[in-house]
Amino acid sequence: MNRADESNDISRIVNSVRWIRNAINCYSKELIKTVGLSGPQLGLLIVVKRYPQVSLGEVSERMFLHTSTVSGIVDRLEVAGYLVRQRDVEDRRTVRLQLTDKGNTAIAQAPPSAFGFMIEGLGRLPEAQLREISSSMQTLCRLMKIEDNDGAEIQDAEVRGHRHRDADLEQES
């Protein structure tokens, strides 16, 4: 591979990351404007709708988030009236989540999500292609010094990354 091809590949990768970031930022702004919720908040409501009486642990697994992160999101959604927590009748240690009418309304009014399209699309890919993308994304995260340490979310790494930004590669929205 010559230097020009390598430079073009790097440019395409950097631009793809920027496009993804821009799509997420635009969606987040639109979501907050239309229903007053963040992406993770809406995502949690959608999981609860799809899996009625789901537990906090099950939501964590389905959203690929740490349980403490999910618990914080649930706290805010419960206070705002989007869902309720209920103790499991058979195992009082387990908390189940249920949407309220306000939660169902928010889901119905929300614009379509780039993350939703991505997850659905990834689910349709052949296993070999999915593994290739997964491996490439893990490599990219390592190169960007984004790590998942003991369940620390990429979101936390993103906050750290903002402190160590490379101004030449960062495109502000």
N, C-alpha and C positions, 0 to 999 in steps of 0.2 A: 504494500500500500504506500503510495507516495504522500508527501506532506499535504498537498492540496486536497486529496481525498480524505485524509485524516482530519484536516481542518473543517471540511464540509460535514463530516460525520459528527464532530464535536458541536458544530453550529446547530445541526438538526436536533441533537440531544438537548442542548441548552434551550433552544427555542421550544421544544416539546414540553420541557419542564415549565417554562414560562407560560405556555398556553394552558397547561393544566392548572397552574397556580391562578392564572387570570380567570379561568372558568369557575374555579372554586370561589374566588373572591366575588365575582359577579353574582353567582348563585347565592352566596351568603348574604350579600346586600339585598337582593331581591326577596329572599326568604324573610329577612328581618322586616323589610318594608311591607310585605303582604300579610304575614301571619305573626310577626313579632317573636319568632323563634330562631335559634341557631341551627345549623345543620345537624350537629349531634343530638340536639333536643328533638328535632323532627324525626331523625333516624330512630331514636329510642321509641317515640310514639308509634312509628310504623311497625317496629318489632313487636310492641305490645298488642297492636291491632292484629297482626298476623298470627301471633301465638298468645291467645287469651290466657290469662292467669299465669303468665310466664314469671319465673323467679329472677332475682337480680343476677345471679350467677349465669343463668341461661342467656339473659340479655347481654352480659359481658362477652360471652362466647360468640354470640351472633353478631355483635358489633365490633369484635376484635379490639375491645377496650378493657382496661384493668377494672376490677370490681369497684375500687374506690372512686374511680372516675365516673362510673355508671351511677354509683350511689349519690354523688354530688349532683349529677344531672337530674336524677329522680327527685331529690330534695327540692330543687328549684321548680320542677314541673308539678310536683304535688302542691307546693305552696301557691302556685299560680292557678291551680284547679284543672290541670290537663289530665291528671291521672290520680288514682288512689292506691295506697298499699293496703294489702289485707293479709293477715296471718293465715297460713295454710291450716285447714282444719285437722289434718292428719299429723302434720309435723309443725308444731308451733314455732320452731326455729326458722322455718322458711317463710319468706315474705313474697307474696304474689302481687303482680301489678295488673291494674285494670284501668282502661280508658274511661274518661268521663265524656259527656256530650261535647264539652269544649275541646277535648283532645281529638275526637272524631271530626269535628268541624275544622280544626287546624289542618289535619291531614288532607281533608277534601279541598281546602283552599290553597294548599301549597303548590308552588310551581314544580315541574319535574326536576329531578336532581342529576347532576353530572355524575356523582358517586353512584347513584342508582343505576344509571346507564352503564357505568363501568363494571359494576358488580354483576349485572345481568349479562353483559357481553363477555366478561371473563368466564362466567359459568358455562357459556356455550362453546368455548375454545377446546380443542383437543388437549388432552393431558400433557403431551410433550410441549406444546406451545405455551401452555400455562406455566409449566416448570421453567421454561426458558425466560419468560417475562419475569417470573418471580426471582430467578437467579440474577437477572440483569438489574432489577430494582434493588435487590439487596446489595449488589456491588455498588450501584449509584449511591445508596444511602451510606455505605462505608466510605466512599470517596468524599462525600459531603460531611463526613464525621457525624452522621446521624445513627445512633445506636438504640437498640431496644434492650435495656438493661433491667432484668427482673420485672418485666411488665410495664416499664416506663413507656408511655405512649409517644409516638412520633410527634404528637402535638407538643409535648414537653421538649423534645429535641429541637423542634422548630423555634421555640422560644429561645433556647440556648443559641441556636444558629443565627437568630437576628442580632445577637450581640457580636457575632464573629463574621459578619457579612463580607463578601467580596463584592465591592461596589461595581466592578466591571461585569459581573455576571448577574447582578440583581436588577430586576426591572420593577420599579415601583408602580403600583396601580393607582 
